Amino acid sequence: MTVKQLINAIIICIITNGCVHNSDVQFALKSSGKNRKNLESVLEHYRMVDANPHKLMAAEFLIANMPAHYSYADSSIYGYYRYAVSILSDTALTPEQQRDSLLFCTLSNYANISEKTAPDAKIVRPEILINNIDKSYAQWTTCPWSSQLTFDEYLEWLLPYKAVELQELDSWRDTLSEYFGTRIVSMIHNDVEYNTTVKVADIVRNETLNKIQRYGLYSRSGLPLLSSELLPMQRFGNISDYTLLATLVFRSLGIPAIIDETPVGSRGTAASCWYVILSDWGREMPSEWDLSTIPGWGFFPYERGPKVYRKTYAVNRERLEYFKKSKYTYPFELARKDVTDKYFLTSELNLPVDKMYRKIIKDKYVYIASAVRKDELAVADKNSRAVPDGWKIVDFGKLSKGHASFSKMGREVIYVVFGYDGKNLIPITRPFILHKDGRIEYIDSVDLNDSEYDLYKNNYN
């Protein structure tokens, strides 16, 4: 099942059954097919065997939002993982040779494996969920560096059984905490820093960096290494690989962490994804890059961008409604939260659309795209229909009363609005600059390539 087919299946089930009359948990159980009894056994476990209301609510949260999450459908991925273990364990190979061997294997045998996915609800084993809930709950209730979390924060920052899609459904908490948690055990418990999330995170971060012996190759080739056995062997990789590793290692040791990302690249050397920890003060502390940077030491102060999204476990209800009602569907991820206003000054946009375009647009949903540098643009946005090179869709909005509305748009960016004419996405406004002071300046399309406008463009990512 492709991601698009998975989303369509969710929507069809919602339309058929009606969310108003069925709880999210019941919907997820219905969508789980033959795996329903396994999911029900998890709920029964926390009702009867370990009758803990918080754990039961955690189980309900995981199951209710599970339809948005997916894994590889093709079991041959395990063959790739076994091969990767053998290659990364071979000390006779240089990191470059290891990287290139995995790339050759991917291209030869697994090039299309990511195209077919299976909903987690249909394949996850009950012991994985129970172990995950028990371990994370124990850390939340006993670790000094996570006791500041509210229950809702616990659900997103510590509980989830995965941090990215396609991550292997295994006991990563056990593997990573055992391998990267030795220095925590030897900490002086009466030291004032022992109780601080920031200090513990820094200790764990340093131990992880020392143990993985990262070679410095930021050009990971081949499939991502998403099993718990392979994560500690990540000697090379890109920023997203090491951001994921940091997040999972932190969570495995009870440190609240989450991943934020941009839909476009940076303007300079900033990362397109990074991890965030939640401090004792309840303050979100982003890293600048990945595992190599200390959280809270300042996010790139000169960086600008159109959007920042958080990888959540919970389903984004607005996006779910969009997939249900839109006539053209752009493949946005369902489990994302807009956190742009935590990083940049933002504006609420209400842009007039000419009557000429309103007559031909077939959908109330419209799309806002950010200008990207063409020299960084490898290919046109393959997920868009007729979106010209030089643009990247970053969000959707609604067309109402002659205006296209968008929320939390980052400033100092060039944008244009697209609408669906029944066949393709077409521009329905002139390009415009959203200035630092919130002012909108429309510009001519023919002038977009002028160097004076590069200031307002991001890399493609």
DRENDO-1510 file (C-alpha; in Angstrom, 1 decimal, always signed):
<recs>
REC; n; res; u; v; w
REC; 1; MET; +0.0; +0.0; +0.0 .
REC; 2; THR; +1.4; +3.4; -1.0 .
REC; 3; VAL; +1.2; +6.4; +1.4 .
REC; 4; LYS; -1.5; +7.9; -0.8 .
REC; 5; GLN; -3.5; +4.7; -0.7 .
REC; 6; LEU; -3.1; +4.6; +3.1 .
REC; 7; ILE; -4.4; +8.1; +3.5 .
REC; 8; ASN; -7.3; +7.4; +1.2 .
REC; 9; ALA; -8.2; +4.3; +3.2 .
REC; 10; ILE; -8.3; +6.4; +6.4 .
REC; 11; ILE; -10.6; +8.9; +4.7 .
REC; 12; ILE; -13.0; +6.3; +3.3 .
REC; 13; CYS; -13.3; +4.7; +6.7 .
REC; 14; ILE; -14.0; +8.1; +8.3 .
REC; 15; ILE; -16.7; +8.9; +5.7 .
REC; 16; THR; -18.3; +5.5; +6.0 .
REC; 17; ASN; -18.4; +5.3; +9.7 .
REC; 18; GLY; -18.5; +8.9; +10.7 .
REC; 19; CYS; -16.1; +10.3; +13.3 .
REC; 20; VAL; -19.0; +12.0; +15.2 .
REC; 21; HIS; -20.5; +8.6; +16.2 .
REC; 22; ASN; -17.3; +6.6; +16.7 .
REC; 23; SER; -14.3; +7.3; +18.9 .
REC; 24; ASP; -10.9; +7.5; +17.4 .
REC; 25; VAL; -9.9; +4.4; +19.2 .
REC; 26; GLN; -12.8; +2.4; +17.7 .
REC; 27; PHE; -12.0; +3.8; +14.3 .
REC; 28; ALA; -8.3; +2.7; +14.6 .
REC; 29; LEU; -9.4; -0.8; +15.8 .
REC; 30; LYS; -11.7; -1.1; +12.8 .
REC; 31; SER; -8.9; -0.2; +10.5 .
REC; 32; SER; -6.5; -2.7; +12.0 .
REC; 33; GLY; -8.0; -5.8; +10.3 .
REC; 34; LYS; -6.6; -9.1; +11.6 .
REC; 35; ASN; -4.5; -7.2; +14.1 .
REC; 36; ARG; -7.5; -5.9; +16.0 .
REC; 37; LYS; -7.3; -8.6; +18.8 .
REC; 38; ASN; -3.7; -7.7; +19.4 .
REC; 39; LEU; -4.5; -4.0; +19.9 .
REC; 40; GLU; -7.5; -4.8; +22.1 .
REC; 41; SER; -5.3; -7.0; +24.2 .
REC; 42; VAL; -3.1; -3.9; +25.0 .
REC; 43; LEU; -6.2; -2.0; +26.2 .
REC; 44; GLU; -7.4; -5.0; +28.2 .
REC; 45; HIS; -3.9; -5.3; +29.8 .
REC; 46; TYR; -4.2; -1.8; +31.2 .
REC; 47; ARG; -7.8; -2.3; +32.3 .
REC; 48; MET; -7.3; -5.7; +34.1 .
REC; 49; VAL; -3.6; -6.8; +34.5 .
REC; 50; ASP; -1.9; -3.4; +35.1 .
REC; 51; ALA; -4.9; -1.3; +36.0 .
REC; 52; ASN; -3.3; +2.1; +35.6 .
REC; 53; PRO; -5.5; +4.9; +34.2 .
REC; 54; HIS; -2.6; +6.9; +32.9 .
REC; 55; LYS; -1.2; +3.9; +31.0 .
REC; 56; LEU; -4.6; +3.1; +29.7 .
REC; 57; MET; -4.9; +6.6; +28.3 .
REC; 58; ALA; -1.4; +6.3; +26.8 .
REC; 59; ALA; -2.5; +3.1; +25.1 .
REC; 60; GLU; -5.6; +4.8; +23.8 .
REC; 61; PHE; -3.6; +7.7; +22.5 .
REC; 62; LEU; -1.2; +5.5; +20.6 .
REC; 63; ILE; -4.0; +3.4; +19.1 .
REC; 64; ALA; -6.3; +6.3; +18.3 .
REC; 65; ASN; -3.5; +8.1; +16.3 .
REC; 66; MET; -2.0; +4.9; +14.8 .
REC; 67; PRO; -3.7; +5.1; +11.4 .
REC; 68; ALA; -1.4; +8.0; +10.5 .
REC; 69; HIS; +1.7; +6.0; +10.9 .
REC; 70; TYR; +3.2; +3.4; +8.6 .
REC; 71; SER; +6.1; +1.0; +8.1 .
REC; 72; TYR; +7.7; -1.0; +5.3 .
REC; 73; ALA; +5.3; -3.5; +3.8 .
REC; 74; ASP; +8.0; -5.6; +2.2 .
REC; 75; SER; +9.7; -7.9; +4.6 .
REC; 76; SER; +12.8; -7.9; +2.5 .
REC; 77; ILE; +13.8; -4.8; +4.4 .
REC; 78; TYR; +15.1; -7.2; +7.0 .
REC; 79; GLY; +17.5; -8.6; +4.4 .
REC; 80; TYR; +18.8; -5.2; +3.8 .
REC; 81; TYR; +19.3; -4.6; +7.6 .
REC; 82; ARG; +21.2; -7.9; +7.9 .
REC; 83; TYR; +23.4; -6.9; +5.1 .
REC; 84; ALA; +24.0; -3.5; +6.6 .
REC; 85; VAL; +25.0; -5.0; +9.9 .
REC; 86; SER; +27.6; -7.2; +8.1 .
REC; 87; ILE; +29.0; -4.2; +6.2 .
REC; 88; LEU; +29.1; -1.8; +9.1 .
REC; 89; SER; +30.7; -4.5; +11.3 .
REC; 90; ASP; +33.5; -5.1; +8.8 .
REC; 91; THR; +36.4; -3.1; +10.2 .
REC; 92; ALA; +38.5; -3.8; +7.0 .
REC; 93; LEU; +36.2; -1.4; +5.1 .
REC; 94; THR; +36.6; +2.4; +5.3 .
REC; 95; PRO; +33.5; +4.5; +6.0 .
REC; 96; GLU; +33.4; +5.5; +2.4 .
REC; 97; GLN; +33.5; +1.8; +1.3 .
REC; 98; GLN; +30.7; +1.0; +3.8 .
REC; 99; ARG; +28.6; +3.9; +2.5 .
REC; 100; ASP; +29.1; +3.0; -1.2 .
REC; 101; SER; +28.4; -0.7; -0.5 .
REC; 102; LEU; +25.0; +0.2; +1.0 .
REC; 103; LEU; +24.2; +2.5; -1.9 .
REC; 104; PHE; +25.0; -0.2; -4.4 .
REC; 105; CYS; +22.9; -2.7; -2.5 .
REC; 106; THR; +20.0; -0.2; -2.3 .
REC; 107; LEU; +20.1; +0.6; -6.0 .
REC; 108; SER; +20.4; -3.1; -7.0 .
REC; 109; ASN; +17.8; -4.7; -4.7 .
REC; 110; TYR; +15.7; -2.2; -2.8 .
REC; 111; ALA; +15.3; +0.9; -4.9 .
REC; 112; ASN; +11.5; +0.9; -4.7 .
REC; 113; ILE; +10.9; -0.6; -1.3 .
REC; 114; SER; +9.8; +2.7; +0.3 .
REC; 115; GLU; +6.9; +2.9; -2.2 .
REC; 116; LYS; +4.8; +0.2; -0.5 .
REC; 117; THR; +3.9; +0.7; +3.1 .
REC; 118; ALA; +1.8; -1.0; +5.7 .
REC; 119; PRO; -0.3; +0.8; +8.4 .
REC; 120; ASP; +1.2; +0.3; +11.9 .
REC; 121; ALA; -2.3; -0.6; +13.1 .
REC; 122; LYS; -2.2; -3.8; +11.0 .
REC; 123; ILE; +1.2; -5.0; +12.0 .
REC; 124; VAL; +2.4; -3.7; +15.4 .
REC; 125; ARG; +2.8; -6.4; +18.1 .
REC; 126; PRO; +1.2; -5.9; +21.5 .
REC; 127; GLU; +4.4; -6.6; +23.4 .
REC; 128; ILE; +6.0; -3.7; +21.5 .
REC; 129; LEU; +3.3; -1.3; +22.7 .
REC; 130; ILE; +3.2; -2.6; +26.3 .
REC; 131; ASN; +7.0; -2.5; +26.6 .
REC; 132; ASN; +7.1; +1.0; +25.2 .
REC; 133; ILE; +4.3; +2.3; +27.5 .
REC; 134; ASP; +5.8; +0.7; +30.6 .
REC; 135; LYS; +9.3; +1.9; +30.0 .
REC; 136; SER; +8.3; +5.5; +29.1 .
REC; 137; TYR; +5.8; +5.8; +31.9 .
REC; 138; ALA; +8.4; +4.5; +34.5 .
REC; 139; GLN; +10.9; +7.2; +33.2 .
REC; 140; TRP; +8.3; +9.9; +33.4 .
REC; 141; THR; +7.3; +9.1; +37.0 .
REC; 142; THR; +10.8; +8.4; +38.3 .
REC; 143; CYS; +13.5; +10.3; +36.4 .
REC; 144; PRO; +14.2; +13.7; +37.8 .
REC; 145; TRP; +14.9; +15.1; +34.4 .
REC; 146; SER; +11.4; +14.3; +33.0 .
REC; 147; SER; +9.2; +14.8; +36.1 .
REC; 148; GLN; +8.3; +18.3; +34.9 .
REC; 149; LEU; +6.3; +17.0; +32.0 .
REC; 150; THR; +2.5; +17.3; +32.0 .
REC; 151; PHE; +0.6; +14.2; +30.9 .
REC; 152; ASP; -0.1; +15.8; +27.5 .
REC; 153; GLU; +3.6; +16.6; +27.1 .
REC; 154; TYR; +4.5; +13.0; +28.0 .
REC; 155; LEU; +2.3; +11.7; +25.2 .
REC; 156; GLU; +4.3; +13.6; +22.5 .
REC; 157; TRP; +7.8; +14.1; +23.9 .
REC; 158; LEU; +8.4; +10.7; +25.5 .
REC; 159; LEU; +5.8; +8.0; +24.8 .
REC; 160; PRO; +5.7; +7.4; +21.0 .
REC; 161; TYR; +7.0; +4.0; +19.9 .
REC; 162; LYS; +8.6; +5.6; +16.9 .
REC; 163; ALA; +9.9; +9.1; +15.9 .
REC; 164; VAL; +9.8; +8.8; +12.1 .
REC; 165; GLU; +7.8; +6.8; +9.6 .
REC; 166; LEU; +9.3; +3.5; +8.4 .
REC; 167; GLN; +11.2; +3.2; +11.7 .
REC; 168; GLU; +11.4; -0.5; +12.7 .
REC; 169; LEU; +8.9; -1.6; +15.3 .
REC; 170; ASP; +11.4; -3.0; +17.7 .
REC; 171; SER; +12.6; -2.6; +21.3 .
REC; 172; TRP; +14.8; +0.4; +20.5 .
REC; 173; ARG; +14.4; +1.8; +24.0 .
REC; 174; ASP; +16.1; -1.2; +25.6 .
REC; 175; THR; +18.9; -1.3; +23.0 .
REC; 176; LEU; +19.8; +2.4; +23.0 .
REC; 177; SER; +19.5; +3.0; +26.8 .
REC; 178; GLU; +21.8; +0.1; +27.5 .
REC; 179; TYR; +24.4; +1.2; +25.0 .
REC; 180; PHE; +24.3; +5.0; +25.5 .
REC; 181; GLY; +23.3; +5.2; +29.2 .
REC; 182; THR; +26.4; +4.2; +31.1 .
REC; 183; ARG; +27.4; +7.7; +32.2 .
REC; 184; ILE; +24.0; +8.4; +33.6 .
REC; 185; VAL; +24.4; +5.5; +36.0 .
REC; 186; SER; +27.6; +7.0; +37.4 .
REC; 187; MET; +26.3; +10.5; +37.9 .
REC; 188; ILE; +26.5; +12.0; +41.4 .
REC; 189; HIS; +22.9; +11.9; +42.5 .
REC; 190; ASN; +23.2; +14.8; +45.0 .
REC; 191; ASP; +24.8; +17.0; +42.4 .
REC; 192; VAL; +22.5; +20.0; +41.6 .
REC; 193; GLU; +22.9; +19.3; +37.9 .
REC; 194; TYR; +21.6; +15.7; +38.3 .
REC; 195; ASN; +18.1; +17.0; +38.4 .
REC; 196; THR; +18.4; +19.1; +35.2 .
REC; 197; THR; +17.2; +17.9; +31.8 .
REC; 198; VAL; +19.8; +20.1; +30.1 .
REC; 199; LYS; +22.8; +18.6; +32.0 .
REC; 200; VAL; +21.6; +15.0; +31.5 .
REC; 201; ALA; +21.0; +15.6; +27.8 .
REC; 202; ASP; +24.5; +17.0; +27.4 .
REC; 203; ILE; +26.1; +14.0; +29.2 .
REC; 204; VAL; +24.1; +11.6; +27.0 .
REC; 205; ARG; +24.9; +13.6; +23.8 .
REC; 206; ASN; +28.6; +13.5; +24.5 .
REC; 207; GLU; +28.6; +9.7; +25.3 .
REC; 208; THR; +26.6; +9.0; +22.1 .
REC; 209; LEU; +29.0; +11.1; +20.0 .
REC; 210; ASN; +32.1; +9.3; +21.5 .
REC; 211; LYS; +30.6; +5.8; +21.0 .
REC; 212; ILE; +29.4; +6.1; +17.5 .
REC; 213; GLN; +32.8; +7.6; +16.3 .
REC; 214; ARG; +31.2; +9.6; +13.6 .
REC; 215; TYR; +33.4; +9.8; +10.5 .
REC; 216; GLY; +32.0; +13.1; +9.3 .
REC; 217; LEU; +30.4; +12.0; +6.1 .
REC; 218; TYR; +27.2; +14.0; +5.8 .
REC; 219; SER; +26.3; +12.2; +2.5 .
REC; 220; ARG; +24.6; +9.0; +3.6 .
REC; 221; SER; +23.7; +6.8; +0.7 .
REC; 222; GLY; +21.3; +3.9; +0.6 .
REC; 223; LEU; +18.2; +3.3; +2.7 .
REC; 224; PRO; +18.2; +4.9; +6.2 .
REC; 225; LEU; +19.3; +2.7; +9.1 .
REC; 226; LEU; +16.1; +2.6; +11.1 .
REC; 227; SER; +16.4; -0.6; +13.2 .
REC; 228; SER; +17.7; -0.5; +16.8 .
REC; 229; GLU; +20.6; -2.8; +15.9 .
REC; 230; LEU; +21.8; -0.4; +13.3 .
REC; 231; LEU; +21.3; +2.9; +15.0 .
REC; 232; PRO; +24.4; +2.6; +17.2 .
REC; 233; MET; +26.5; +1.8; +14.1 .
REC; 234; GLN; +25.7; +5.1; +12.4 .
REC; 235; ARG; +29.3; +6.1; +11.6 .
REC; 236; PHE; +28.1; +8.3; +8.7 .
REC; 237; GLY; +24.9; +9.9; +7.8 .
REC; 238; ASN; +23.0; +13.1; +7.0 .
REC; 239; ILE; +21.6; +15.6; +9.4 .
REC; 240; SER; +18.2; +13.8; +9.6 .
REC; 241; ASP; +19.9; +10.5; +10.5 .
REC; 242; TYR; +21.7; +12.1; +13.5 .
REC; 243; THR; +18.7; +14.1; +14.5 .
REC; 244; LEU; +16.7; +10.9; +14.7 .
REC; 245; LEU; +19.5; +9.2; +16.6 .
REC; 246; ALA; +19.6; +12.0; +19.2 .
REC; 247; THR; +15.9; +12.0; +19.7 .
REC; 248; LEU; +15.6; +8.2; +20.1 .
REC; 249; VAL; +18.6; +8.0; +22.5 .
REC; 250; PHE; +17.2; +10.9; +24.6 .
REC; 251; ARG; +13.7; +9.3; +24.8 .
REC; 252; SER; +15.2; +5.9; +25.6 .
REC; 253; LEU; +16.7; +7.5; +28.7 .
REC; 254; GLY; +13.7; +9.5; +29.7 .
REC; 255; ILE; +14.8; +12.8; +28.3 .
REC; 256; PRO; +11.9; +14.6; +26.5 .
REC; 257; ALA; +12.8; +15.2; +22.9 .
REC; 258; ILE; +11.1; +15.8; +19.6 .
REC; 259; ILE; +12.0; +16.7; +16.0 .
REC; 260; ASP; +11.3; +20.0; +14.2 .
REC; 261; GLU; +11.8; +20.5; +10.4 .
REC; 262; THR; +11.4; +22.9; +7.6 .
REC; 263; PRO; +9.8; +22.0; +4.2 .
REC; 264; VAL; +12.5; +23.9; +2.4 .
REC; 265; GLY; +16.2; +24.2; +2.9 .
REC; 266; SER; +18.1; +27.0; +4.7 .
REC; 267; ARG; +19.5; +30.1; +3.3 .
REC; 268; GLY; +23.0; +29.4; +4.5 .
REC; 269; THR; +24.3; +26.6; +6.6 .
REC; 270; ALA; +21.3; +26.0; +8.9 .
REC; 271; ALA; +19.8; +22.5; +9.1 .
REC; 272; SER; +16.5; +21.5; +7.6 .
REC; 273; CYS; +15.7; +19.4; +10.7 .
REC; 274; TRP; +16.9; +19.4; +14.3 .
REC; 275; TYR; +15.9; +18.0; +17.7 .
REC; 276; VAL; +14.4; +19.9; +20.6 .
REC; 277; ILE; +14.4; +19.1; +24.3 .
REC; 278; LEU; +11.9; +20.3; +26.9 .
REC; 279; SER; +13.8; +21.8; +29.9 .
REC; 280; ASP; +13.0; +21.8; +33.6 .
REC; 281; TRP; +11.6; +25.3; +33.1 .
REC; 282; GLY; +9.2; +24.1; +30.5 .
REC; 283; ARG; +11.2; +25.8; +27.8 .
REC; 284; GLU; +11.7; +24.3; +24.4 .
REC; 285; MET; +15.4; +24.2; +23.6 .
REC; 286; PRO; +16.2; +23.5; +20.0 .
REC; 287; SER; +19.6; +22.4; +18.7 .
REC; 288; GLU; +21.1; +24.1; +15.7 .
REC; 289; TRP; +21.9; +21.0; +13.9 .
REC; 290; ASP; +21.8; +17.4; +15.1 .
REC; 291; LEU; +23.6; +15.3; +17.7 .
REC; 292; SER; +26.7; +17.5; +17.2 .
REC; 293; THR; +25.2; +20.6; +18.7 .
REC; 294; ILE; +24.1; +21.5; +22.2 .
REC; 295; PRO; +20.4; +22.3; +22.6 .
REC; 296; GLY; +19.5; +25.7; +23.9 .
REC; 297; TRP; +22.7; +27.4; +22.8 .
REC; 298; GLY; +20.7; +29.4; +20.2 .
REC; 299; PHE; +19.0; +28.6; +17.0 .
REC; 300; PHE; +20.5; +30.2; +13.9 .
REC; 301; PRO; +19.7; +33.9; +14.6 .
REC; 302; TYR; +20.0; +34.9; +10.9 .
REC; 303; GLU; +17.9; +32.2; +9.5 .
REC; 304; ARG; +14.5; +32.8; +7.9 .
REC; 305; GLY; +11.9; +30.5; +6.4 .
REC; 306; PRO; +8.3; +30.0; +5.4 .
REC; 307; LYS; +7.4; +27.2; +7.8 .
REC; 308; VAL; +8.6; +25.0; +10.7 .
REC; 309; TYR; +6.7; +21.8; +11.4 .
REC; 310; ARG; +6.9; +19.5; +14.3 .
REC; 311; LYS; +6.9; +15.7; +13.9 .
REC; 312; THR; +4.1; +14.7; +16.2 .
REC; 313; TYR; +2.5; +11.4; +16.9 .
REC; 314; ALA; -1.0; +12.8; +17.1 .
REC; 315; VAL; -3.0; +13.3; +13.9 .
REC; 316; ASN; -3.3; +16.9; +12.7 .
REC; 317; ARG; -7.1; +17.4; +12.5 .
REC; 318; GLU; -7.0; +20.2; +10.0 .
REC; 319; ARG; -5.0; +18.0; +7.6 .
REC; 320; LEU; -7.3; +15.1; +8.1 .
REC; 321; GLU; -10.2; +17.3; +7.2 .
REC; 322; TYR; -8.3; +18.5; +4.1 .
REC; 323; PHE; -7.7; +15.0; +2.9 .
REC; 324; LYS; -11.3; +14.2; +3.4 .
REC; 325; LYS; -12.7; +17.3; +1.5 .
REC; 326; SER; -10.1; +18.5; -1.0 .
REC; 327; LYS; -10.5; +17.8; -4.7 .
REC; 328; TYR; -6.8; +17.9; -5.3 .
REC; 329; THR; -4.7; +16.2; -2.6 .
REC; 330; TYR; -1.1; +17.2; -2.0 .
REC; 331; PRO; +0.7; +14.5; +0.1 .
REC; 332; PHE; +1.2; +16.4; +3.4 .
REC; 333; GLU; +2.1; +14.2; +6.3 .
REC; 334; LEU; -0.8; +13.7; +8.7 .
REC; 335; ALA; +1.3; +13.8; +11.9 .
REC; 336; ARG; +2.7; +17.4; +11.8 .
REC; 337; LYS; +2.1; +20.5; +13.9 .
REC; 338; ASP; +2.8; +24.0; +12.7 .
REC; 339; VAL; +5.3; +25.6; +15.1 .
REC; 340; THR; +6.6; +28.4; +12.9 .
REC; 341; ASP; +5.7; +31.1; +15.4 .
REC; 342; LYS; +8.1; +29.5; +17.9 .
REC; 343; TYR; +11.0; +30.4; +15.6 .
REC; 344; PHE; +10.1; +33.4; +13.4 .
REC; 345; LEU; +7.8; +36.4; +13.2 .
REC; 346; THR; +4.7; +35.3; +11.4 .
REC; 347; SER; +1.7; +36.8; +9.7 .
REC; 348; GLU; -1.9; +35.8; +9.1 .
REC; 349; LEU; -2.4; +36.3; +5.4 .
REC; 350; ASN; -5.7; +37.1; +3.7 .
REC; 351; LEU; -4.9; +37.7; +0.1 .
REC; 352; PRO; -7.3; +39.0; -2.6 .
REC; 353; VAL; -7.7; +36.6; -5.6 .
REC; 354; ASP; -8.8; +38.1; -8.9 .
REC; 355; LYS; -12.3; +37.2; -10.1 .
REC; 356; MET; -10.9; +35.8; -13.3 .
REC; 357; TYR; -9.1; +33.1; -11.3 .
REC; 358; ARG; -12.0; +32.5; -8.9 .
REC; 359; LYS; -14.2; +31.5; -11.8 .
REC; 360; ILE; -11.9; +28.7; -12.9 .
REC; 361; ILE; -10.8; +27.3; -9.5 .
REC; 362; LYS; -12.5; +24.0; -8.7 .
REC; 363; ASP; -11.6; +23.7; -5.0 .
REC; 364; LYS; -11.9; +25.8; -1.9 .
REC; 365; TYR; -8.4; +24.7; -0.9 .
REC; 366; VAL; -5.5; +26.7; -2.1 .
REC; 367; TYR; -1.7; +26.3; -1.7 .
REC; 368; ILE; +1.0; +28.7; -0.8 .
REC; 369; ALA; +4.5; +28.1; -2.2 .
REC; 370; SER; +7.8; +29.5; -1.2 .
REC; 371; ALA; +10.4; +30.7; -3.7 .
REC; 372; VAL; +13.5; +28.5; -3.8 .
REC; 373; ARG; +16.9; +29.0; -5.4 .
REC; 374; LYS; +16.9; +27.4; -8.8 .
REC; 375; ASP; +20.6; +26.5; -8.6 .
REC; 376; GLU; +19.7; +24.3; -5.6 .
REC; 377; LEU; +16.6; +22.8; -7.3 .
REC; 378; ALA; +17.5; +19.3; -8.4 .
REC; 379; VAL; +14.1; +18.6; -9.8 .
REC; 380; ALA; +10.7; +20.2; -9.9 .
REC; 381; ASP; +8.4; +19.4; -7.0 .
REC; 382; LYS; +7.3; +15.9; -8.1 .
REC; 383; ASN; +4.3; +15.9; -5.8 .
REC; 384; SER; +2.8; +19.0; -7.4 .
REC; 385; ARG; +0.9; +19.2; -10.7 .
REC; 386; ALA; +2.4; +21.9; -12.9 .
REC; 387; VAL; +4.2; +23.8; -10.1 .
REC; 388; PRO; +7.0; +25.6; -11.9 .
REC; 389; ASP; +10.6; +25.1; -11.0 .
REC; 390; GLY; +11.7; +27.6; -8.4 .
REC; 391; TRP; +8.7; +27.0; -6.1 .
REC; 392; LYS; +8.0; +24.6; -3.2 .
REC; 393; ILE; +4.5; +24.2; -1.7 .
REC; 394; VAL; +4.7; +24.7; +2.1 .
REC; 395; ASP; +1.1; +24.8; +3.3 .
REC; 396; PHE; -2.5; +24.9; +2.3 .
REC; 397; GLY; -5.3; +27.4; +3.1 .
REC; 398; LYS; -8.8; +28.2; +2.1 .
REC; 399; LEU; -10.4; +30.4; -0.5 .
REC; 400; SER; -13.4; +32.3; +0.9 .
REC; 401; LYS; -15.2; +35.5; -0.1 .
REC; 402; GLY; -12.6; +36.2; -2.7 .
REC; 403; HIS; -9.6; +35.9; -0.5 .
REC; 404; ALA; -7.0; +33.1; +0.1 .
REC; 405; SER; -6.2; +32.7; +3.8 .
REC; 406; PHE; -3.0; +31.2; +5.3 .
REC; 407; SER; -1.9; +31.0; +8.9 .
REC; 408; LYS; +1.5; +31.5; +10.6 .
REC; 409; MET; +3.5; +32.5; +7.5 .
REC; 410; GLY; +7.2; +33.3; +8.0 .
REC; 411; ARG; +8.3; +36.7; +7.0 .
REC; 412; GLU; +11.1; +37.9; +4.6 .
REC; 413; VAL; +10.0; +35.2; +2.1 .
REC; 414; ILE; +8.8; +35.4; -1.5 .
REC; 415; TYR; +5.5; +33.5; -1.9 .
REC; 416; VAL; +2.9; +32.8; -4.6 .
REC; 417; VAL; -0.6; +31.2; -4.3 .
REC; 418; PHE; -1.7; +28.2; -6.4 .
REC; 419; GLY; -5.2; +26.9; -7.0 .
REC; 420; TYR; -6.6; +23.8; -8.6 .
REC; 421; ASP; -8.4; +24.3; -12.0 .
REC; 422; GLY; -9.6; +20.7; -12.2 .
REC; 423; LYS; -6.4; +19.4; -14.0 .
REC; 424; ASN; -3.4; +21.3; -12.6 .
REC; 425; LEU; -2.2; +23.7; -9.9 .
REC; 426; ILE; -2.0; +27.2; -11.4 .
REC; 427; PRO; -0.8; +30.5; -9.9 .
REC; 428; ILE; -3.7; +32.6; -8.8 .
REC; 429; THR; -1.8; +35.6; -7.4 .
REC; 430; ARG; +1.3; +37.4; -8.4 .
REC; 431; PRO; +4.5; +36.6; -6.5 .
REC; 432; PHE; +4.9; +38.7; -3.4 .
REC; 433; ILE; +7.4; +39.5; -0.7 .
REC; 434; LEU; +6.2; +39.2; +2.9 .
REC; 435; HIS; +8.5; +41.8; +4.5 .
REC; 436; LYS; +9.9; +41.8; +8.0 .
REC; 437; ASP; +7.3; +44.4; +9.1 .
REC; 438; GLY; +4.4; +42.3; +7.7 .
REC; 439; ARG; +4.0; +44.5; +4.6 .
REC; 440; ILE; +3.2; +42.7; +1.3 .
REC; 441; GLU; +5.0; +43.8; -1.9 .
REC; 442; TYR; +3.9; +42.2; -5.1 .
REC; 443; ILE; +6.5; +41.7; -7.8 .
REC; 444; ASP; +6.6; +40.6; -11.4 .
REC; 445; SER; +7.3; +37.0; -12.2 .
REC; 446; VAL; +9.9; +38.0; -14.8 .
REC; 447; ASP; +12.0; +39.7; -12.1 .
REC; 448; LEU; +12.2; +36.7; -9.8 .
REC; 449; ASN; +15.6; +35.6; -11.2 .
REC; 450; ASP; +17.1; +39.0; -10.3 .
REC; 451; SER; +19.9; +38.6; -7.7 .
REC; 452; GLU; +18.2; +41.3; -5.5 .
REC; 453; TYR; +15.5; +38.7; -4.6 .
REC; 454; ASP; +17.9; +35.9; -3.6 .
REC; 455; LEU; +17.7; +37.4; -0.1 .
REC; 456; TYR; +14.1; +36.1; +0.2 .
REC; 457; LYS; +14.7; +32.6; -1.2 .
REC; 458; ASN; +15.6; +29.4; +0.6 .
REC; 459; ASN; +17.4; +26.4; -0.8 .
REC; 460; TYR; +15.2; +23.6; -2.1 .
REC; 461; ASN; +16.0; +21.0; +0.5 .
</recs>
